[in-house]
Amino acid sequence: MMKTGFKRAVIKIGSNVLAGKDGMLDTSVMSGIVDQTVRLRKAGIEVILVSSGAVASGKSIVRCDRKLDSVSARQLYSSVGQARLINMYYELFERHGIVCGQVLTTKESLSTRDHYLNQQNCMNVMLENGVIPIINENDTISVTELMFTDNDELSGMVASMMDAGSLIILSNVDGIYNGHPSDPGASVIREIRRGDDVSGFIGTEKSSFGRGGMLTKYRIASKVADEGIEVVIANGRKAGILPGILLGETDVCCTRFLPAAKPISHVKKWIAHSDGFAKGCIHVNDGALQALTGDKASSLLPVGVTAVDGDFEKGDIVRIMAPDGTVVGVGKISSDSVRARESIGLKGRRPLIHYDYLYID
């Protein structure tokens, strides 16, 4: 059972939760999730829903006479499916006297701090006025290179943005297994602590209707837990799953990621989810790498930099690259790329990235 000392939870609902095998929206499952969300509200927990299902919903309505490319198909199905999806949510919540509101976003719209804070304010205003935000990526205008990996990634960013105490990722399985879920000897891993690596147990299969899979869920869950937010992967098609997890009404079979003891700052949370917005790369030597990854907070100084890739401006997000070429973190750069290159290897210079604006994986 989870502790319930927090007052806000983000619940991500996957396409395979909402859609049956025929691709049609399962209204009984949707109704059950809404009923459970209302129970959480009555218990004093603010709820933000991140709901997939628009594309799957559209596919069950629209029949194309010709083959479409993947982008056009997603735009078509989501444009029809999103309208149907939000209307169903609205009608279901209205039965309980609760208003819900639609928030469509794109990865690009969260790429700057100002846009990020504007979206944060939008959802705070909704919650303050008793409106449940229902968030989805705007697939009608998103293109491949600017899309979230899937709504798991979006839900992780929303949980960080909204300072949630818990992120619940609902799938159509009970959690992460220590083997293939179809293996009779496999069982659900109930707790994952910081530093545990169970990725070897996870297959690379994608979901039937969504873009993601369990490996993506694991990576996002690990990242968000490292930021100090409790994360649970559970079966959204099981009755009473949300009160069981968040209110402790029953002992739920699920995978729980224990949060880091010390949450990171709001700015660092934004930076942690900004890797996809990076405009360049800063390569560091072994000494700088040891300083950045040590127990003591450390800024990135020019003396530890060996190379600068890309063109960027002051305040842009850049990746930090280890000597072996792996990405070890991201940060908000304090100079443009020209001045950063001029300062490579120099002592006595101001930090290129201050530790307040640096996130190390």
C-alpha positions as CSV (number, residue, x, y, z in Angstrom):
1,M,0.0,0.0,0.0
2,M,1.2,3.5,-0.7
3,K,1.4,6.4,1.7
4,T,-1.2,9.0,1.1
5,G,0.4,12.1,2.6
6,F,0.3,13.9,-0.7
7,K,-2.7,15.9,-2.2
8,R,-2.1,15.6,-5.9
9,A,-1.7,12.7,-8.3
10,V,-1.2,12.4,-12.0
11,I,-2.9,9.3,-13.6
12,K,-1.8,8.2,-17.1
13,I,-4.4,6.0,-18.9
14,G,-3.0,4.0,-21.7
15,S,-4.7,3.2,-25.0
16,N,-4.7,-0.5,-24.2
17,V,-6.7,0.3,-21.0
18,L,-9.4,2.2,-22.8
19,A,-9.6,0.2,-26.0
20,G,-10.9,-3.4,-26.3
21,K,-9.4,-5.9,-28.7
22,D,-11.6,-4.6,-31.5
23,G,-10.1,-1.1,-31.1
24,M,-13.4,0.4,-29.9
25,L,-13.4,2.4,-26.7
26,D,-14.5,0.4,-23.7
27,T,-17.1,2.6,-22.1
28,S,-17.4,0.4,-19.0
29,V,-13.7,0.8,-18.3
30,M,-13.9,4.6,-18.9
31,S,-16.9,4.8,-16.6
32,G,-15.1,2.8,-13.9
33,I,-12.0,5.0,-14.1
34,V,-14.1,8.2,-13.8
35,D,-16.0,6.7,-10.8
36,Q,-12.7,5.9,-9.1
37,T,-11.3,9.4,-9.9
38,V,-14.4,10.9,-8.2
39,R,-13.7,8.8,-5.1
40,L,-10.2,10.1,-5.0
41,R,-11.5,13.7,-5.3
42,K,-13.8,13.1,-2.3
43,A,-10.9,11.8,-0.3
44,G,-9.1,15.1,-0.9
45,I,-6.7,14.2,-3.7
46,E,-6.4,16.5,-6.7
47,V,-6.3,14.4,-9.8
48,I,-4.8,15.2,-13.3
49,L,-5.6,12.7,-16.0
50,V,-3.2,12.1,-18.9
51,S,-5.3,10.1,-21.3
52,S,-4.4,8.3,-24.5
53,G,-7.0,6.7,-26.7
54,A,-7.7,9.5,-29.3
55,V,-6.1,7.6,-32.2
56,A,-7.6,4.3,-31.3
57,S,-11.0,6.0,-30.9
58,G,-10.7,7.6,-34.4
59,K,-9.7,4.3,-36.0
60,S,-12.9,2.8,-34.8
61,I,-15.0,5.5,-36.5
62,V,-13.2,6.5,-39.7
63,R,-12.6,4.1,-42.6
64,C,-10.1,5.3,-45.2
65,D,-10.5,4.4,-48.8
66,R,-6.8,4.7,-49.5
67,K,-3.6,4.0,-47.6
68,L,-2.3,7.0,-45.6
69,D,1.2,7.7,-44.5
70,S,1.8,7.4,-40.7
71,V,1.6,11.2,-40.0
72,S,-1.5,11.8,-42.0
73,A,-3.2,8.7,-40.5
74,R,-2.4,9.9,-37.0
75,Q,-3.7,13.4,-37.7
76,L,-6.9,12.1,-39.2
77,Y,-7.7,9.6,-36.5
78,S,-6.8,11.8,-33.6
79,S,-8.8,14.8,-34.9
80,V,-12.0,12.6,-34.9
81,G,-11.1,10.4,-31.9
82,Q,-10.1,13.2,-29.5
83,A,-13.5,14.9,-29.9
84,R,-15.2,11.7,-29.1
85,L,-12.9,10.9,-26.2
86,I,-13.2,14.2,-24.4
87,N,-17.0,14.2,-24.9
88,M,-17.3,10.9,-23.2
89,Y,-15.2,12.0,-20.3
90,Y,-17.3,15.2,-20.0
91,E,-20.5,13.2,-19.9
92,L,-19.2,10.7,-17.4
93,F,-17.9,13.4,-15.0
94,E,-21.0,15.5,-15.4
95,R,-23.0,12.7,-13.9
96,H,-21.1,13.3,-10.7
97,G,-21.5,17.1,-10.9
98,I,-17.8,17.5,-11.8
99,V,-16.4,19.5,-14.7
100,C,-13.4,18.3,-16.7
101,G,-11.4,20.4,-19.2
102,Q,-9.3,19.4,-22.2
103,V,-5.6,20.4,-22.4
104,L,-3.9,19.5,-25.7
105,T,-0.2,20.1,-25.8
106,T,2.9,19.4,-27.9
107,K,6.5,18.8,-27.0
108,E,7.6,21.9,-28.8
109,S,5.1,24.0,-26.7
110,L,7.0,23.0,-23.5
111,S,10.5,23.6,-24.9
112,T,11.0,27.0,-23.2
113,R,10.7,27.9,-19.5
114,D,8.0,30.6,-20.2
115,H,5.8,28.2,-22.2
116,Y,6.3,25.5,-19.5
117,L,5.2,27.9,-16.7
118,N,2.3,29.1,-18.8
119,Q,1.0,25.5,-19.1
120,Q,1.6,24.9,-15.4
121,N,-0.5,28.0,-14.6
122,C,-3.3,26.8,-16.9
123,M,-3.6,23.5,-15.0
124,N,-3.2,25.2,-11.6
125,V,-6.1,27.5,-12.4
126,M,-8.3,24.6,-13.5
127,L,-7.6,22.7,-10.2
128,E,-8.2,25.8,-8.1
129,N,-11.6,26.0,-9.7
130,G,-12.5,22.4,-9.3
131,V,-11.9,21.4,-12.9
132,I,-10.2,18.1,-13.7
133,P,-7.6,18.6,-16.4
134,I,-7.5,15.8,-19.0
135,I,-4.3,16.1,-21.0
136,N,-3.2,14.6,-24.3
137,E,-0.6,15.3,-26.9
138,N,-2.0,17.2,-29.8
139,D,-1.4,14.6,-32.5
140,T,-3.2,16.7,-35.2
141,I,-0.2,19.1,-35.3
142,S,2.7,17.1,-33.9
143,V,5.2,15.6,-36.3
144,T,7.5,12.7,-35.6
145,E,10.7,14.6,-34.7
146,L,8.8,16.9,-32.3
147,M,6.6,14.3,-30.6
148,F,6.8,12.9,-27.1
149,T,7.9,9.3,-27.1
150,D,4.4,8.6,-25.9
151,N,2.0,9.7,-23.2
152,D,4.2,8.0,-20.6
153,E,6.8,10.7,-21.3
154,L,4.2,13.4,-21.2
155,S,2.8,12.2,-17.9
156,G,6.2,12.2,-16.4
157,M,6.7,15.8,-17.4
158,V,3.2,16.7,-16.1
159,A,3.9,15.0,-12.7
160,S,7.1,17.0,-12.4
161,M,5.5,20.3,-13.6
162,M,2.6,20.0,-11.2
163,D,4.6,18.9,-8.2
164,A,2.5,15.7,-7.9
165,G,3.1,13.3,-5.0
166,S,2.4,10.3,-7.2
167,L,2.3,9.3,-10.8
168,I,0.1,6.3,-11.6
169,I,0.8,4.7,-15.0
170,L,-2.2,2.5,-16.0
171,S,-1.5,-0.3,-18.5
172,N,-3.2,-3.6,-19.3
173,V,-0.8,-5.6,-17.1
174,D,-0.2,-5.7,-13.4
175,G,3.3,-4.1,-13.5
176,I,6.9,-5.2,-14.4
177,Y,7.4,-8.9,-14.2
178,N,10.6,-10.8,-13.5
179,G,10.1,-12.7,-16.7
180,H,7.6,-12.8,-19.6
181,P,4.1,-12.1,-18.2
182,S,2.8,-15.2,-20.0
183,D,5.3,-17.4,-18.2
184,P,3.5,-19.2,-15.3
185,G,6.6,-18.8,-13.1
186,A,6.9,-15.0,-13.6
187,S,5.7,-12.7,-10.9
188,V,5.3,-8.9,-10.5
189,I,8.2,-7.0,-9.1
190,R,6.5,-5.1,-6.3
191,E,9.1,-2.5,-5.4
192,I,12.0,-0.9,-7.3
193,R,14.5,1.2,-5.4
194,R,16.9,3.8,-6.8
195,G,19.8,2.1,-8.5
196,D,17.9,-1.1,-9.2
197,D,18.2,-2.2,-12.8
198,V,15.4,-4.5,-14.0
199,S,15.5,-3.5,-17.6
200,G,16.8,-7.0,-18.5
201,F,13.4,-8.5,-17.6
202,I,11.5,-6.2,-19.9
203,G,10.6,-7.0,-23.5
204,T,10.6,-4.4,-26.3
205,E,7.1,-5.1,-27.6
206,K,5.0,-2.0,-28.3
207,S,1.4,-1.7,-27.2
208,S,-1.4,-2.7,-29.6
209,F,-2.8,0.8,-30.0
210,G,-0.3,3.2,-28.4
211,R,3.2,4.2,-29.4
212,G,5.0,3.1,-26.2
213,G,5.8,-0.1,-24.4
214,M,6.9,-1.3,-20.9
215,L,10.5,-0.3,-21.5
216,T,9.5,3.3,-22.0
217,K,7.3,3.1,-18.8
218,Y,10.2,1.8,-16.8
219,R,12.6,4.5,-18.0
220,I,10.1,7.3,-17.3
221,A,9.1,5.8,-14.0
222,S,12.8,5.5,-12.9
223,K,13.5,9.1,-13.9
224,V,10.4,10.6,-12.1
225,A,11.1,8.6,-9.0
226,D,14.7,10.0,-9.0
227,E,13.1,13.4,-8.8
228,G,11.3,12.5,-5.6
229,I,7.9,11.5,-7.0
230,E,6.4,8.0,-6.2
231,V,5.5,6.1,-9.4
232,V,3.3,3.1,-9.8
233,I,2.7,0.9,-12.9
234,A,-0.6,-1.0,-12.5
235,N,-3.4,-2.7,-14.4
236,G,-6.0,0.0,-15.3
237,R,-8.6,-2.6,-16.3
238,K,-8.9,-3.9,-12.8
239,A,-11.9,-2.7,-10.8
240,G,-11.0,-0.3,-7.9
241,I,-7.3,-0.1,-8.8
242,L,-6.9,3.6,-8.1
243,P,-8.5,3.7,-4.6
244,G,-6.5,0.6,-3.9
245,I,-3.2,2.2,-4.7
246,L,-3.8,5.8,-3.5
247,L,-6.1,5.2,-0.6
248,G,-4.8,1.9,0.6
249,E,-8.2,0.2,0.4
250,T,-6.8,-3.1,-0.8
251,D,-3.4,-4.7,-1.3
252,V,-2.9,-4.1,-5.0
253,C,-0.6,-6.1,-7.2
254,C,1.5,-3.5,-8.9
255,T,5.1,-2.2,-9.4
256,R,6.0,0.7,-7.2
257,F,9.1,2.9,-7.7
258,L,10.3,4.3,-4.4
259,P,11.0,8.0,-4.7
260,A,14.4,9.6,-3.9
261,A,14.4,10.9,-0.3
262,K,15.2,14.5,-1.4
263,P,13.1,16.0,-4.2
264,I,14.9,18.2,-6.7
265,S,13.9,21.8,-7.3
266,H,11.2,22.9,-9.7
267,V,13.7,24.3,-12.2
268,K,15.7,21.1,-12.2
269,K,12.5,19.1,-12.8
270,W,11.9,21.1,-15.9
271,I,15.5,20.7,-17.0
272,A,15.4,16.9,-16.3
273,H,12.6,16.5,-18.9
274,S,14.2,18.9,-21.5
275,D,16.7,16.5,-23.1
276,G,14.5,16.4,-26.2
277,F,14.8,20.2,-26.5
278,A,18.7,20.3,-26.4
279,K,20.3,22.6,-28.9
280,G,23.9,21.3,-28.5
281,C,26.3,19.2,-26.6
282,I,29.1,20.0,-24.1
283,H,31.8,17.3,-23.9
284,V,33.7,17.0,-20.6
285,N,36.9,15.3,-19.5
286,D,37.2,12.6,-16.8
287,G,37.9,15.1,-14.0
288,A,34.8,17.2,-14.8
289,L,32.7,14.0,-15.1
290,Q,33.8,12.8,-11.6
291,A,33.0,16.3,-10.1
292,L,29.5,16.4,-11.8
293,T,28.5,12.9,-10.7
294,G,29.9,13.1,-7.2
295,D,27.9,13.5,-4.0
296,K,28.6,17.2,-3.8
297,A,26.8,19.6,-6.1
298,S,29.1,20.9,-8.7
299,S,28.8,23.4,-11.6
300,L,30.3,22.7,-15.0
301,L,33.4,24.9,-15.5
302,P,35.1,25.6,-18.8
303,V,38.3,24.0,-17.6
304,G,36.6,20.6,-17.7
305,V,35.2,21.0,-21.2
306,T,36.9,19.4,-24.2
307,A,34.5,20.2,-27.1
308,V,31.3,22.1,-27.9
309,D,28.9,20.8,-30.6
310,G,26.0,22.7,-32.1
311,D,24.8,26.3,-32.3
312,F,22.9,27.6,-29.3
313,E,22.0,30.8,-27.4
314,K,22.4,31.7,-23.8
315,G,19.6,30.0,-21.8
316,D,19.2,27.1,-24.2
317,I,19.2,23.5,-23.0
318,V,22.3,21.5,-23.9
319,R,23.4,17.9,-23.2
320,I,26.4,16.9,-21.1
321,M,28.5,14.2,-22.8
322,A,31.0,11.9,-21.0
323,P,34.4,11.1,-22.6
324,D,32.9,7.8,-23.9
325,G,30.2,9.7,-25.7
326,T,27.3,8.8,-23.4
327,V,24.8,11.5,-22.3
328,V,25.2,12.0,-18.5
329,G,22.9,15.0,-18.0
330,V,21.3,18.2,-19.4
331,G,21.6,21.8,-18.3
332,K,20.7,25.4,-19.1
333,I,23.8,27.1,-20.6
334,S,25.0,30.5,-19.4
335,S,26.6,31.6,-22.7
336,D,26.1,31.2,-26.5
337,S,28.0,28.5,-28.4
338,V,30.6,31.0,-29.7
339,R,31.7,32.1,-26.2
340,A,31.4,28.5,-24.9
341,R,33.9,27.4,-27.6
342,E,36.2,30.3,-26.8
343,S,36.3,29.2,-23.1
344,I,37.1,25.5,-23.7
345,G,39.8,24.4,-21.2
346,L,40.3,27.8,-19.6
347,K,40.7,28.2,-15.8
348,G,39.2,30.9,-13.7
349,R,36.1,31.4,-15.8
350,R,32.5,31.5,-14.7
351,P,30.5,28.2,-14.9
352,L,29.1,27.3,-18.3
353,I,26.2,25.6,-16.4
354,H,25.5,26.5,-12.7
355,Y,24.6,23.5,-10.6
356,D,21.2,25.1,-9.9
357,Y,20.4,24.6,-13.7
358,L,22.1,21.2,-14.1
359,Y,20.5,17.8,-14.0
360,I,22.7,14.7,-13.9
361,D,21.1,11.3,-14.7
